[in-house]
Amino acid sequence: MPHKRSRKRKLADIVHFDGILRPFRPQNANFLVDSKRRANVAAAFQKLINADAPSLVKFVVTDAVYAKLGESAASGNTSAQRILAYLTDFTRSFFKKWKALQIEYVLDKFLKDIRGDNAAEIWNSASFPQLRALLCYLFEFLFPEGFLHPDNINALNHNFARLFADAKMSQPLFTTSVLMRGVESSKLRWLDVCSEPSQRLMARSIVVFASEVVLAFFLKAFYAIPTVTERIKWYRREAWQRVTSAALKQFLCDREAVESSSKILDIYYKLKFIPKGSSLRPIEMLIDTKKLCRMDIIRVSLQYLQAKNGISNGFAIPNCNKVIGHRLRMLIAKSSKYTEYFAMSSDISNCFPSLRHDILEEALTRIIQPVDLVLYAATFRVMVTVSPTKGTSRSKMETLLSVGSSIDDARECLKTRLQRNGKAKVSVIVEPLSVKSFPASKLLPRIRYLAMQTTVAYGGKFYSCRRGVSQGSALSTLLCNIYLAYVEECVFNSFFRSIIAEKAMFIRYMDDYLLVSRDYDVAVDVIELLFEDFRKYGIHISQDKTRFTVNLVSLRGRIQGLTPKNFVKGVCWMHFCGLGVNMSTLELSLDPARLKSLNHGKTIANAAIEIHRNPVKSLNLVMSAVRRSLSTKLATFRVCRRIFQSSLAVRNLRQRVFHDVFLHVLKHFFRRVKIRPRSRRIQVFKKALWKLLAEFIHRNRRRQVR
């Protein structure tokens, strides 16, 4: 009997409560680069510090759990009273420690503050080991020893550090499956009086609270900066301010910008910097949607006039994957007896800020002819039938812009442009939704207004630019191509025939150049003109990114600044826009270095998160993500396959593509889902990926036979 009474008393003291699970917020990592949303999150956390005790406890646990604990404590449950008192004491001591936390001391202890070297500071973003060590100190300082078990603290440190190190734009910053990995609610000894479901609920609430604390610390200590591949890097605030101030000075010097007390024009660009290698790239963003629509009209109008007047595009190619394979096959057919080629791969240094306005206006004046021509910009609703991939067709309606000398001319130009793409077939072009007419003479003043003589805002100040074009706008790419095509026509006027068709292949994609020549004299003449005569037009070739074959080593005496690093020895592969060209056989392949840096993470990582939640749909989900992310790689693979003659070479290329893609995707699986490499799911995925490449080869062979 005594045993039964003690058991009844023990069961009565057990605390059991239900509550709605509080989600991790914010769900998306895009708020990290939005100053207003970031300030709102930080202000909400700062407001809680000065709140009363019940509000602090509700911040740790949910309102429903706090209400249940209060009811149990009021009814005389001693266990609930102890838990409530423990949480109240914990929250008070926690926020006292938070106020006493010296963030600069913590950062100096775990992150080096490099001063004076901007390139080193840009490379010195917070790494995963540094974040893990910093979070370990943070948890030990803020949380008492009995609140979280040491094993749980180690698991949380690792999970938080991994999520912040792998954070990407447009992806969830916190995921429940990753944060709760390794956290055991049974190790929280002060929750022994609770039932198992209540322990799990309380443990998850504590992890959500820890995520709020860590997020508040990161917002207070770091700047979240997205890179070109949308990966978020974490920089110390004072270090990033020093780097951006130096980058701003360089930007003002390149664009010949002058500070103004207010904006001169009624529009302005917002300037931001993103890391790229050991430097910062300036990006100018125009937020006004009406002005963006005007830019689209100007862009399509320039393309129409350029095609109508027969203005050359120079050595520019519209599509790297398609054109380079065709040009290489032409060169192979005309030089089958040659075994040695002279090649160069180069890049224009600081291209967009280097464009001179007087030369750009000369190039635009040649295109905008006749000036009294009236143009019609019409927006059409088009029914497009997408080319089938597996024997099925799909139609969709699109709204597209076209420009012509009349509405009928604009309709025909749109139809020709869509059919030239080769990816879709136009079924119906209905009547235009809107039509706007304007004389061609207004194009040049509008271009000056929107893209050349622009006003840039940064740090609350306005700067008026007198040189270059805005990088990141809708017109920047087209204006850069027009400028470089004009310069190439002026410089290489006597070399066009020998370069394009007879003795060499010389192409440009944006600001990247590739030269492959079978004649030594032609190669040397083109390279000297590229390095010397381009300077007259404000264009400078980056010597750090320029590579030559070793048989052009005699150029060191002709061109100043070249070093032995500019000449590739051994089996030479010239890398150009994600492709690699073998200079002994002109074999085209993928660039492994570029493949590793591709941004497959958005689709693959989201698919990996879903795999962990629903294993049944894993294979179909992953393969659909792979198909979307490998569209460019498969197109390149088709170009590479057409150059090879033997089936053995095709199989070797297929094996190489499979190996690179599989390792890249598997890397995301290890980080996000922790799938073992020898598991059955990975083996099934390998077979599906291999089958995908095989179907791609056979499908394109059947198309060529037809």
C-alpha positions, 0 to 999 in steps of 0.5 A: 500500500505505501508503494501504491500511494507514492506512485500515485503521488509521483504520477500526479506531480508529472507535468504534461502540456500541449502547445503549438510549435513555434516556427523558426523565423525568419524562414528566408535568408533574403532578409539578411541583406535588407536593412529595414527587415534586419533592423526590425528583427534586431529591434524586436529582440532588443525590446524583449530585453527590457520586458517583465519576467512573464514576457521573458519566459514566454519568449523562451517557451510558447504562450500555450506552454506558459499558460499550462505551467501557470495552471499546474502551478496554481493548482499546487503542482510542485514540479510545475512551480519548480520549472516555472521558477527555474525558467524565470531565474534563467531568463533574468540571468540570461539577459543580464549576461546578454547586456554584459556581452562584449561583442568586439572582445568575442570577435577579436578572440576568434576572428582576425582583424586584418588591417591595411590589405583590402584583398586579404580582408575580402578573403577573410570572411568568417569560416565554419571553424571560426563560427563554430568556436565563436558559438561555443564561447557564446553558448558557454557564456550565456547559458548556465551549465545545467540548462543545456547538456554539453552534448546538446551544446556541441550539437547546436554549435555544429548545426548553427555554424553549418547553417550560417556557413552554407547560407544562400539567398532565397533559401531557408536560413533555419531548418528544423531537421538540421537544427534538431540533429543531435539534440536529445531532450532526455539529457535536460535533467531539469525536465525529468518531471515532464512527460516525454512529449512535453520534454520534446516540445520544451527542447524544441522551444529552447532550440527556437529560442537559441536560434533567435539569440544566435540570429540577434548576435549575428545581426549585431556583429556581422554584415551578411554579404551575398556573392556572385553565386548568391552564397552569403559571406559573413564579415566583421562590420568594421572590416567591411566598412574599410573594404567598401570605403576603399572600393568606393574610392576606386569606383569614383575614380573609375567613373570620374564621379563627383559628389553632389549635394542632392540628386541631379536627375529625377532618377538614381541608382543604388550602389552596392558591392559584392565580393568576387575573388580578391576584389569587390564588384560594384552593382548599380540597381534602379528600383523604378519600374517605369524607368525599367520598362523604358530601358527594355524599349530602348534595348529592343530598339537598339537591337532592331536598328542594329540588325536593320542597318547591318551594323557588325557585332564585331567578334561577339558571339551570342551563345558561347556553347553553340558558337564555339563548337561550330567555329572550332569545327571550321578551324579543324576542317581548314587546318587538319594538317596542323598539330601546333596552335597558338592561343590566348585567353584574356579578359578586359580589366574593369570593363564597364567603368572604362567606356568613354562616353564620346566613343560610345556616342559615336558608336550609337550615332552610327546605329541610330539611323535615320534619325527621323524614323518613327519606331513602334514599341508593341507588347504582344500576347504570344502563344508559344509551344515549347519543344517536347522533351519526352514526346509531349508538348506544352503551350503557354502564353507569354507577354513579349516586347517588340519594336519595328517601323510599323506594328506589322514589322514589329510582329514579324520581328518578334516571330523571327526572333522567337524562331531563331532561338530554336527552343520554341515554336510560335503558334499565335500572335494576337493583337498588341496589348499596348503600342507606343510610337516615338522618333529614333532621335530620342534614343540617344538622349534617353540613353544618356539619361538612363545609362551614361550620365547617371547619379549613384546613391551610397551611404546617404550621398549622391555621386554624378558619374561622367564615365562608363555605364551602370553595371547591372542595368538592363542596358549595360550589356548591350552598350558594352557590346556596341562599344567593343564591336565599334572598337574592334572594327576600328582596330582589326579592320585589316585583319577581319578576313584572316581572323574570322575564317582563314587562319585563326578563330578570334571570339569574344563573349562579353568581356572575355576573349579567346584566340586560337590561330594556326599562324604565328604571325597572325596571333602575334599581330592580333595580340599586340593590337589587343594590348596596345591599340585598345588603350587608345579607346580606354580598354585595358586587358587584364594581365593577371587573367591572361594566359598564352600557350608556351609557344608564344613566350617571345611576347614577353619582350614585346608586351610589358608586364608579362610574367612566366605565370602568363604562359601555360606549360605542358598539356595546355587547356585554354579556359573560356567561359566554363569551357576548356579547349585542348590546344594540341587536338582542339578538343572541347570539354568542360572546365572543372574549376568553373563546374565547382563554382556553379550555383546548383545549390538553390535547386539541389539544396531545396531538393535535399531538404525535401528528401529528408522530409519525404524519402518516398519522393526522393529520386524523382525530386532530385532528378527533376532538380538535376535536370533543371540545374544541368541545362547549360551543362547538357547543352555544352555536353552536346557541343563537346560530343559533336566534336569527337569522332569516336564512341570511346571519346564520347564515353570518356566525356560522358564519364567525366561529366557524370563524375563531376556532376555527381560529386558536386550534387553529393557534396550538397547531400552530405551538408544538408541531409547527411546521406551516406555515400554507400547507401541504397538511395545514392546508388539509385541516384547514380544509376538515374544520373547515368541513364539521364546522360545516356538518354541525352546522347541517344536523343540528340543522335536521333535528331541529327539523323532526322 
